[in-house]
Amino acid sequence: MSQSFRQPEILEIARAEGKVSVEDLALRFNVTVQTIRRDLTELANAGKLERVHGGAILPSGVTNILYEERRRLNEPAKLAIGRACAAAIPENCSIFLDIGTTTEAVAQALIDHRNLMVVTNNMNVARILSANPDCEIVLAGGALRRSDNGLVGHLTARTIEDFKFDHTILGCSALDEDGDMLDFDIQEVLVGQTLLKRSREVMLVADASKFKRNAPARIGSLRDVDHVFTDAPLPASLAANCATWATHVHICPSEG
């Protein structure tokens, strides 16, 4: 992975975990510790991270910058995924839209859908869809995660339990070869696990960079998902498992 792709990924990991270590990043990206030290030094010189012994932490006041960098990462792929997923959602239905920049791309593509009830724990999604007068919007309350305007935790999960959604559009931070959907934030994982139980149809939206990442907390398996929208073919073994599980994979190539 080149430096131009690696450094935004490092920032996203720091945003999710609060800190990063040199040894861990070297293992994640399969590069030398010297390469990671150079990355962290450059990010610190740019004011995006603060160096500490063995790694780096988030400096104060950079969460908005980090979110904008994450939103721009693989943006053409996310837009293509968002359009394809939205095209598969009918009008006159209930939807849950999860936290994530790719789910926000789905929201943008739903602007012209009519007679939707959208429940979300993503305040950015609510803002985007407020432009659609035929969309009823319900915020699933919870603890505010200021880094990305997401609402997470037990309060959010309890709100979700009061619904049965026609469609849930789910995101994840990583997707491993076993088909496990993974995330960094345990409180967000609780929300995802609840959604899997309260949805008639689950759609995962994840660009191909998620295949190269790892995260510690498990949301669930692609076995529990009806459709996967991504921009590149899944690893062969995972694609075969999806066929066995009747999980439909949609490849959505970007235009740029």
Backbone bond lengths (Angstrom), bond angles and torsions (degrees), N, CA, C in turn:
res aa  C-N    CA-C-N  psi(-1)  N-CA   C-N-CA  omega(-1)  CA-C   N-CA-C  phi
1 M - - - 1.470 - - 1.522 109.18 -
2 S 1.322 117.16 129.84 1.460 120.47 -177.97 1.516 111.43 -73.16
3 Q 1.342 114.09 162.37 1.463 120.10 -178.86 1.523 111.56 -57.82
4 S 1.339 117.90 -38.18 1.464 121.02 -176.03 1.521 111.69 -65.41
5 F 1.348 117.62 -27.28 1.460 120.43 176.43 1.530 111.13 -92.03
6 R 1.333 116.40 -33.16 1.464 120.44 -175.57 1.520 112.13 -68.04
7 Q 1.323 117.56 -43.22 1.463 119.31 -175.13 1.532 113.08 -64.86
8 P 1.335 120.60 -42.82 1.477 118.23 173.41 1.519 113.15 -60.49
9 E 1.343 117.15 -35.21 1.460 120.21 176.84 1.526 110.74 -65.50
10 I 1.334 116.77 -39.85 1.465 120.31 177.35 1.523 110.19 -61.39
11 L 1.314 116.74 -41.86 1.465 120.12 178.22 1.524 111.80 -63.74
12 E 1.340 116.85 -37.84 1.465 119.37 179.60 1.526 110.46 -66.90
13 I 1.330 117.16 -39.98 1.462 120.46 177.81 1.524 110.07 -64.10
14 A 1.332 116.63 -42.75 1.466 120.44 178.27 1.523 110.96 -62.45
15 R 1.335 117.00 -39.06 1.459 120.45 178.22 1.516 111.01 -62.27
16 A 1.338 116.32 -42.22 1.461 120.21 -176.79 1.528 112.19 -75.20
17 E 1.338 117.63 -37.09 1.454 120.72 -172.60 1.526 113.43 -104.02
18 G 1.329 117.05 -13.99 1.453 120.55 179.94 1.506 113.94 88.35
19 K 1.327 117.59 -21.99 1.458 121.64 178.77 1.525 108.45 -157.29
20 V 1.321 116.65 164.67 1.461 122.19 175.59 1.519 108.33 -136.91
21 S 1.333 116.42 151.37 1.464 120.66 176.75 1.520 109.35 -115.66
22 V 1.315 115.23 148.79 1.469 120.98 -179.11 1.521 110.62 -60.50
23 E 1.332 116.91 -46.82 1.466 120.60 -176.30 1.532 111.18 -63.15
24 D 1.321 116.13 -44.22 1.462 119.94 -178.59 1.522 111.16 -64.23
25 L 1.334 117.28 -43.95 1.467 120.35 -179.11 1.526 111.29 -65.87
26 A 1.330 116.95 -37.07 1.464 119.61 177.83 1.522 110.89 -61.29
27 L 1.327 116.48 -39.72 1.468 120.42 177.51 1.520 111.61 -69.29
28 R 1.333 117.17 -43.21 1.468 121.02 -178.28 1.524 111.34 -60.56
29 F 1.340 115.69 -43.15 1.460 119.42 -173.74 1.527 113.32 -98.99
30 N 1.348 115.93 -0.21 1.463 120.76 178.92 1.532 111.92 55.58
31 V 1.333 115.35 47.81 1.460 121.81 176.54 1.532 107.54 -130.30
32 T 1.314 116.69 173.83 1.460 120.43 -178.24 1.529 110.71 -77.30
33 V 1.328 115.72 158.87 1.461 119.50 177.21 1.532 110.65 -64.95
34 Q 1.327 116.57 -29.64 1.472 119.26 177.67 1.525 111.09 -64.43
35 T 1.351 116.14 -38.36 1.465 119.84 177.92 1.527 110.33 -63.76
36 I 1.336 116.89 -43.85 1.460 120.37 179.77 1.524 110.55 -65.26
37 R 1.332 117.37 -40.57 1.470 119.15 178.60 1.524 110.93 -59.56
38 R 1.334 116.26 -39.12 1.473 119.34 177.60 1.521 110.66 -65.00
39 D 1.346 116.52 -42.70 1.469 120.10 177.71 1.529 110.69 -58.83
40 L 1.324 116.49 -46.98 1.466 120.10 -177.62 1.522 111.40 -65.88
41 T 1.320 116.61 -37.34 1.470 119.96 177.78 1.523 110.57 -64.04
42 E 1.334 116.82 -42.74 1.464 119.81 179.76 1.525 110.84 -66.20
43 L 1.333 116.94 -40.81 1.460 120.07 178.12 1.527 111.22 -66.54
44 A 1.332 116.58 -36.50 1.466 119.79 176.76 1.524 110.99 -67.85
45 N 1.332 117.01 -40.94 1.471 120.19 178.65 1.522 111.19 -63.57
46 A 1.343 116.57 -28.76 1.473 120.86 178.14 1.528 111.84 -84.25
47 G 1.337 116.66 -1.47 1.465 120.43 178.41 1.508 114.67 80.99
48 K 1.346 117.61 12.93 1.463 120.31 -175.84 1.522 112.93 -94.07
49 L 1.332 117.34 -22.32 1.455 123.08 175.40 1.519 108.66 -137.75
50 E 1.314 114.97 163.40 1.462 120.90 175.25 1.524 108.09 -120.69
51 R 1.344 116.64 123.06 1.463 120.47 -177.29 1.518 110.78 -70.55
52 V 1.329 115.84 136.31 1.461 122.90 171.07 1.517 107.20 -132.89
53 H 1.335 116.84 171.19 1.458 119.93 -178.68 1.529 110.45 -58.91
54 G 1.311 116.96 121.58 1.458 122.37 176.79 1.506 115.88 84.49
55 G 1.343 118.04 -0.71 1.456 118.49 -179.12 1.506 112.94 176.31
56 A 1.338 116.43 -137.05 1.470 121.26 -177.66 1.517 108.66 -157.76
57 I 1.326 116.05 158.72 1.457 123.19 177.01 1.512 108.88 -129.90
58 L 1.326 115.27 167.46 1.459 120.16 175.55 1.518 109.82 -74.95
59 P 1.314 117.58 129.55 1.462 118.71 170.76 1.517 110.05 -74.61
60 S 1.305 117.15 163.20 1.469 119.66 178.96 1.513 110.44 -69.68
61 G 1.334 115.48 146.29 1.463 120.73 171.99 1.505 115.86 78.38
62 V 1.349 118.73 21.52 1.466 118.34 -178.64 1.525 112.48 -116.43
63 T 1.321 119.00 6.91 1.460 119.38 -173.30 1.524 112.43 -63.68
64 N 1.321 119.00 -38.16 1.464 120.60 179.06 1.520 111.21 -64.54
65 I 1.347 116.89 -39.66 1.453 120.69 177.96 1.519 110.06 -63.09
66 L 1.331 116.77 -44.18 1.453 120.32 -179.45 1.525 111.23 -62.10
67 Y 1.320 117.08 -41.88 1.461 119.69 179.19 1.526 110.30 -62.72
68 E 1.332 117.85 -43.48 1.458 120.53 -179.71 1.525 110.85 -63.18
69 E 1.329 117.64 -38.08 1.468 119.81 178.12 1.522 110.21 -65.51
70 R 1.331 116.67 -41.01 1.465 120.04 179.18 1.517 110.67 -65.49
71 R 1.318 117.28 -38.08 1.463 120.92 179.61 1.523 111.05 -64.15
72 R 1.328 116.87 -36.35 1.468 119.96 -178.79 1.522 113.46 -80.13
73 L 1.342 116.55 -17.34 1.465 119.89 -178.86 1.529 109.62 -65.94
74 N 1.355 116.73 122.47 1.471 122.73 -179.50 1.532 112.14 56.11
75 E 1.335 116.54 36.76 1.465 120.12 -174.70 1.526 113.92 -59.09
76 P 1.348 120.15 -43.29 1.480 118.02 178.93 1.522 112.52 -59.52
77 A 1.339 116.99 -38.61 1.467 119.97 178.89 1.524 110.42 -65.23
78 K 1.315 117.18 -42.75 1.463 120.46 -179.19 1.530 111.38 -63.84
79 L 1.327 116.72 -38.91 1.465 119.92 178.77 1.525 110.73 -64.81
80 A 1.352 116.93 -41.55 1.465 120.69 179.02 1.528 110.77 -64.85
81 I 1.319 116.28 -42.53 1.461 120.80 177.87 1.524 110.21 -62.89
82 G 1.328 115.80 -44.13 1.461 120.31 -180.00 1.520 112.36 -59.35
83 R 1.332 116.94 -43.19 1.464 120.30 179.85 1.525 111.32 -65.02
84 A 1.337 116.25 -43.63 1.464 119.83 -177.70 1.524 111.28 -66.46
85 C 1.320 116.76 -41.68 1.464 120.00 179.55 1.526 110.58 -65.32
86 A 1.323 117.08 -44.77 1.464 120.48 -179.50 1.526 111.24 -62.08
87 A 1.334 116.40 -35.93 1.463 119.84 179.42 1.527 111.80 -65.36
88 A 1.333 117.30 -23.14 1.461 121.39 -179.85 1.525 112.88 -87.97
89 I 1.328 116.40 -3.96 1.461 120.80 -179.03 1.527 109.13 -99.76
90 P 1.312 118.36 122.98 1.470 119.80 -179.14 1.526 111.11 -76.67
91 E 1.307 116.14 166.45 1.453 120.51 170.27 1.535 108.71 -76.84
92 N 1.323 116.26 171.97 1.473 121.57 177.08 1.531 112.40 59.71
93 C 1.332 116.86 52.09 1.460 119.44 -179.66 1.521 110.63 -148.52
94 S 1.337 115.00 170.82 1.462 121.16 176.40 1.523 109.07 -105.58
95 I 1.336 115.84 140.69 1.465 121.94 -173.27 1.523 108.99 -137.21
96 F 1.323 115.71 143.98 1.464 120.14 164.14 1.512 107.71 -111.92
97 L 1.344 115.68 131.50 1.467 122.22 176.77 1.522 108.34 -114.64
98 D 1.314 115.79 123.02 1.449 124.83 -173.28 1.539 111.60 -81.94
99 I 1.324 115.43 175.24 1.465 121.72 173.14 1.527 109.22 -69.85
100 G 1.322 116.76 143.85 1.466 120.85 174.04 1.509 112.32 141.53
101 T 1.310 115.81 150.79 1.462 119.84 -179.94 1.530 111.70 -71.77
102 T 1.333 118.06 -26.13 1.472 119.18 177.30 1.522 110.62 -76.20
103 T 1.331 118.15 -36.93 1.466 119.15 174.90 1.528 110.50 -65.52
104 E 1.327 116.87 -30.20 1.469 119.50 175.12 1.526 110.91 -66.69
105 A 1.339 116.65 -33.52 1.473 119.73 175.18 1.528 110.36 -66.47
106 V 1.336 117.19 -35.67 1.466 120.12 174.68 1.527 110.08 -63.16
107 A 1.328 116.51 -44.89 1.468 120.71 179.39 1.524 111.09 -57.15
108 Q 1.324 116.18 -43.83 1.465 119.84 179.86 1.522 110.85 -60.87
109 A 1.328 116.42 -36.36 1.466 120.41 -179.29 1.534 112.66 -78.04
110 L 1.334 117.16 -7.78 1.478 121.04 178.56 1.526 112.56 -97.24
111 I 1.314 116.91 7.82 1.471 121.33 -174.76 1.527 112.02 -56.39
112 D 1.339 117.61 -34.07 1.470 119.90 -176.32 1.524 113.22 -98.78
113 H 1.324 118.41 1.47 1.468 120.00 176.10 1.533 109.56 -68.95
114 R 1.322 115.72 148.17 1.464 120.28 -177.82 1.522 111.77 -112.47
115 N 1.319 113.84 150.80 1.458 123.09 173.63 1.529 111.94 54.50
116 L 1.320 115.64 55.68 1.458 121.72 176.88 1.519 109.86 -105.96
117 M 1.329 116.68 143.32 1.452 121.22 161.91 1.524 106.29 -108.10
118 V 1.315 116.95 117.00 1.458 121.82 -179.32 1.521 109.17 -113.42
119 V 1.314 115.56 119.95 1.457 122.00 171.43 1.532 106.35 -104.02
120 T 1.322 116.74 136.69 1.459 119.29 -177.09 1.513 110.79 -151.07
121 N 1.318 115.47 152.36 1.465 121.52 170.24 1.532 110.17 -109.13
122 N 1.321 114.97 20.60 1.462 122.77 -177.93 1.528 107.90 -118.37
123 M 1.323 117.02 106.25 1.458 120.36 -177.27 1.524 112.09 -65.32
124 N 1.335 117.52 -24.64 1.470 120.18 175.53 1.530 110.60 -67.93
125 V 1.332 116.62 -39.12 1.475 121.06 176.04 1.527 110.35 -61.65
126 A 1.342 116.76 -44.58 1.466 120.19 179.33 1.525 110.75 -60.08
127 R 1.323 116.44 -41.33 1.470 120.08 179.27 1.525 110.80 -64.46
128 I 1.330 117.35 -44.22 1.468 121.31 -179.04 1.527 110.43 -61.71
129 L 1.331 116.85 -47.97 1.461 120.86 -174.19 1.523 113.05 -79.96
130 S 1.328 117.61 -7.98 1.468 119.04 174.17 1.523 110.93 -63.60
131 A 1.333 116.88 -16.82 1.469 120.97 176.64 1.524 112.40 -78.57
132 N 1.335 117.63 -8.55 1.462 121.58 179.33 1.531 108.57 -100.00
133 P 1.329 118.55 106.91 1.470 120.34 -176.42 1.523 113.38 -69.01
134 D 1.338 118.26 -15.89 1.459 121.84 179.95 1.524 112.14 -96.35
135 C 1.320 116.63 20.73 1.456 121.27 -177.19 1.523 109.90 -122.40
136 E 1.327 116.75 118.78 1.465 121.16 172.81 1.530 107.71 -85.15
137 I 1.310 117.47 130.12 1.464 122.29 -174.16 1.525 109.46 -117.13
138 V 1.332 115.30 128.34 1.464 121.71 176.35 1.523 107.84 -122.80
139 L 1.331 117.17 125.87 1.461 121.21 176.41 1.522 109.42 -90.90
140 A 1.331 115.52 127.49 1.463 121.22 175.56 1.519 107.60 -84.16
141 G 1.321 116.72 102.36 1.456 121.42 -172.75 1.514 113.02 -63.95
142 G 1.308 115.68 157.62 1.457 121.76 179.31 1.508 109.54 173.99
143 A 1.324 116.16 -166.21 1.464 120.90 177.75 1.522 109.71 -74.93
144 L 1.338 116.54 129.41 1.463 120.99 -178.34 1.520 110.45 -77.20
145 R 1.330 115.80 125.78 1.458 121.76 172.31 1.525 106.53 -97.38
146 R 1.298 115.75 103.02 1.466 120.61 -169.92 1.521 113.17 -64.35
147 S 1.308 117.23 -23.70 1.462 119.70 -175.83 1.524 112.32 -62.32
148 D 1.356 117.72 -29.12 1.465 119.22 -177.63 1.529 113.17 -142.92
149 N 1.349 117.42 13.38 1.464 121.63 179.57 1.520 112.72 62.56
150 G 1.337 115.87 32.83 1.455 120.40 175.85 1.520 111.12 -96.31
151 L 1.341 115.45 150.63 1.458 122.38 177.02 1.523 108.07 -111.42
152 V 1.342 117.09 125.79 1.457 120.22 -171.71 1.524 110.81 -137.61
153 G 1.332 115.24 168.32 1.460 120.68 172.86 1.512 113.93 105.94
154 H 1.332 115.30 -170.92 1.458 121.70 -173.78 1.534 112.55 -64.35
155 L 1.328 118.18 -36.22 1.462 119.67 179.27 1.530 111.00 -63.05
156 T 1.323 116.20 -40.98 1.466 120.02 177.61 1.526 110.36 -63.60
157 A 1.318 117.00 -46.40 1.466 121.00 -179.77 1.527 111.29 -61.65
158 R 1.331 117.13 -39.10 1.466 119.98 179.44 1.529 111.81 -65.82
159 T 1.325 117.01 -35.95 1.472 119.89 175.58 1.525 110.65 -63.53
160 I 1.327 116.11 -43.86 1.463 121.33 -179.05 1.524 111.21 -60.56
161 E 1.326 116.67 -35.24 1.468 120.46 -178.15 1.528 112.89 -64.04
162 D 1.338 117.54 -15.68 1.468 121.08 178.17 1.525 112.66 -83.66
163 F 1.337 117.95 -0.69 1.464 122.20 -175.63 1.522 110.91 -122.35
164 K 1.326 114.76 162.57 1.474 123.54 164.19 1.520 105.80 -133.55
165 F 1.320 116.07 105.89 1.469 121.53 -171.54 1.517 111.32 -85.55
166 D 1.339 115.43 143.69 1.464 119.35 171.78 1.525 110.30 -66.13
167 H 1.327 116.56 -42.35 1.467 121.50 -176.88 1.529 109.15 -141.24
168 T 1.317 116.52 136.50 1.461 121.56 170.55 1.521 108.78 -118.41
169 I 1.331 116.14 131.49 1.450 122.09 176.06 1.514 106.52 -105.87
170 L 1.322 114.81 111.40 1.462 122.93 -170.12 1.525 109.94 -109.73
171 G 1.326 115.97 144.76 1.456 121.44 172.50 1.517 109.85 -116.02
172 C 1.333 116.33 170.97 1.465 120.85 174.06 1.518 108.05 -154.21
173 S 1.326 116.52 162.69 1.464 121.31 179.06 1.511 112.28 -88.41
174 A 1.329 116.96 -25.25 1.459 121.14 -178.29 1.519 109.41 -154.62
175 L 1.338 114.94 157.38 1.460 121.86 -179.51 1.517 107.01 -141.50
176 D 1.347 117.85 114.40 1.463 118.54 -175.53 1.529 111.43 -93.86
177 E 1.331 115.56 174.94 1.467 119.94 -173.17 1.521 112.60 -70.77
178 D 1.332 117.54 -14.38 1.466 120.04 174.37 1.520 111.76 -80.45
179 G 1.335 116.70 -7.57 1.454 120.35 -178.19 1.512 113.59 89.90
180 D 1.324 117.53 12.59 1.461 120.59 178.05 1.522 110.70 -83.49
181 M 1.334 115.86 131.37 1.460 122.85 174.32 1.530 107.69 -87.53
182 L 1.326 117.14 128.60 1.454 121.84 -170.24 1.521 111.47 -126.35
183 D 1.324 115.17 156.61 1.466 120.18 177.45 1.520 109.48 -149.49
184 F 1.341 115.24 168.51 1.456 121.82 -179.82 1.526 112.22 -92.53
185 D 1.329 116.78 -31.92 1.458 121.93 -171.51 1.532 109.72 -97.33
186 I 1.329 117.21 114.07 1.463 121.22 -177.12 1.524 111.13 -62.18
187 Q 1.335 117.37 -34.27 1.465 119.75 179.76 1.522 111.35 -68.77
188 E 1.326 116.88 -33.61 1.462 119.51 175.98 1.528 110.79 -71.79
189 V 1.318 116.80 -34.96 1.464 121.55 177.32 1.524 110.64 -60.89
190 L 1.331 117.36 -40.77 1.468 121.34 177.15 1.525 110.82 -57.15
191 V 1.324 116.44 -41.70 1.467 120.56 178.52 1.530 110.14 -63.67
192 G 1.331 117.02 -46.19 1.458 120.29 -179.62 1.521 112.73 -61.85
193 Q 1.316 116.81 -41.04 1.463 120.56 179.13 1.528 111.23 -64.18
194 T 1.322 116.83 -37.56 1.464 120.32 177.67 1.523 110.59 -67.12
195 L 1.320 116.80 -39.55 1.466 120.78 179.70 1.531 111.80 -61.78
196 L 1.322 117.20 -37.86 1.463 120.14 -179.97 1.535 111.36 -60.58
197 K 1.324 116.80 -27.95 1.465 121.28 -179.40 1.525 112.95 -87.86
198 R 1.329 117.22 -18.43 1.467 120.58 -170.97 1.527 112.34 -114.28
199 S 1.327 117.81 25.15 1.468 121.09 -175.84 1.523 110.86 -132.64
200 R 1.318 115.47 137.15 1.463 120.19 176.07 1.527 110.99 -74.41
201 E 1.325 116.34 -34.43 1.467 120.96 179.91 1.522 108.26 -141.80
202 V 1.336 116.23 131.09 1.464 121.99 -178.64 1.524 109.28 -114.21
203 M 1.324 115.75 130.44 1.459 122.98 177.55 1.527 108.78 -119.25
204 L 1.311 117.11 120.96 1.461 121.37 175.53 1.514 109.17 -93.89
205 V 1.327 117.15 130.48 1.465 121.87 174.54 1.529 107.58 -114.55
206 A 1.332 116.67 119.59 1.463 120.91 -174.94 1.518 109.88 -155.54
207 D 1.318 117.51 121.59 1.466 119.34 177.21 1.530 109.56 -75.64
208 A 1.329 115.67 166.02 1.468 121.26 -170.01 1.525 113.57 -64.92
209 S 1.325 118.83 -17.84 1.466 119.81 178.04 1.522 110.93 -63.02
210 K 1.345 117.83 -23.95 1.460 120.99 -179.45 1.533 111.96 -68.29
211 F 1.370 116.82 -21.50 1.467 119.58 178.02 1.526 111.48 -69.81
212 K 1.339 117.29 -20.97 1.467 121.87 -173.82 1.524 112.38 -99.18
213 R 1.310 116.74 3.40 1.458 120.29 -174.43 1.517 111.14 -112.33
214 N 1.318 114.78 167.00 1.457 120.95 175.92 1.520 108.49 -135.84
215 A 1.307 116.47 152.38 1.462 122.55 177.62 1.521 107.51 -151.02
216 P 1.331 118.34 155.68 1.467 119.90 -169.06 1.523 116.88 -84.62
217 A 1.334 118.84 -22.28 1.470 120.71 -170.90 1.531 110.39 -107.71
218 R 1.324 116.01 134.63 1.474 122.13 -174.90 1.523 110.94 -97.49
219 I 1.336 115.59 125.41 1.464 122.02 174.97 1.524 110.11 -81.98
220 G 1.317 115.36 -48.71 1.460 121.67 -176.95 1.515 108.58 171.85
221 S 1.311 116.50 -167.79 1.456 122.42 -177.28 1.523 110.77 -112.62
222 L 1.330 115.20 155.69 1.466 118.74 171.86 1.521 111.34 -62.47
223 R 1.310 117.45 -15.67 1.462 121.87 172.07 1.534 110.64 -58.38
224 D 1.343 116.07 -29.27 1.465 122.40 -177.98 1.526 112.97 -89.82
225 V 1.329 117.00 2.17 1.466 122.68 -172.93 1.523 109.04 -111.50
226 D 1.322 116.23 141.40 1.469 120.31 179.48 1.526 112.74 -87.59
227 H 1.329 116.66 -37.89 1.468 121.07 -176.94 1.524 109.72 -138.89
228 V 1.324 115.75 141.02 1.466 122.55 172.97 1.518 107.62 -119.96
229 F 1.324 116.28 126.58 1.461 122.25 176.22 1.524 107.67 -111.81
230 T 1.331 115.59 119.60 1.458 120.47 -179.05 1.521 108.68 -147.46
231 D 1.338 116.33 175.40 1.463 119.06 -173.45 1.528 113.46 -107.46
232 A 1.323 118.42 2.39 1.466 121.18 179.61 1.525 108.12 -149.63
233 P 1.335 117.79 155.54 1.466 119.72 179.87 1.533 111.73 -60.01
234 L 1.317 115.60 144.86 1.448 121.21 174.79 1.529 109.88 -70.44
235 P 1.345 118.07 157.39 1.467 118.99 171.23 1.526 110.37 -52.05
236 A 1.330 116.20 146.43 1.468 121.10 -170.81 1.528 112.62 -55.01
237 S 1.331 116.93 -44.91 1.469 119.26 -177.61 1.523 111.28 -65.30
238 L 1.322 116.78 -37.52 1.461 120.23 179.38 1.523 110.87 -71.07
239 A 1.325 116.69 -39.28 1.467 120.25 176.68 1.526 110.82 -60.22
240 A 1.331 116.34 -40.23 1.469 120.09 178.38 1.523 110.69 -64.96
241 N 1.324 117.12 -41.34 1.460 119.96 178.24 1.528 111.21 -63.82
242 C 1.328 116.39 -40.42 1.465 119.88 178.89 1.526 110.93 -60.67
243 A 1.321 116.76 -39.27 1.462 120.18 177.41 1.530 110.53 -62.42
244 T 1.323 116.47 -40.28 1.467 121.22 178.09 1.525 111.04 -65.79
245 W 1.332 115.95 -38.62 1.468 120.93 -177.66 1.527 113.09 -81.49
246 A 1.342 118.10 -3.91 1.472 122.54 -174.76 1.530 110.83 62.80
247 T 1.326 115.32 34.03 1.468 121.76 173.45 1.524 107.41 -94.73
248 H 1.315 116.67 114.22 1.466 121.54 -173.97 1.533 110.23 -82.72
249 V 1.309 116.85 126.62 1.463 122.76 -178.13 1.528 109.10 -104.35
250 H 1.322 116.37 125.64 1.463 122.79 179.86 1.528 108.60 -113.56
251 I 1.325 116.68 118.94 1.461 121.16 177.83 1.519 108.65 -91.56
252 C 1.312 116.26 124.89 1.467 122.48 -173.46 1.534 109.06 -120.98
253 P 1.330 118.50 82.94 1.471 119.32 -177.04 1.526 111.00 -65.10
254 S 1.328 115.45 140.93 1.459 120.16 179.71 1.523 109.53 -83.98
255 E 1.314 114.60 161.28 1.458 119.97 -178.58 1.526 112.42 -90.18
256 G 1.310 117.27 -8.49 1.448 119.09 -179.15 1.485 111.68 -151.60
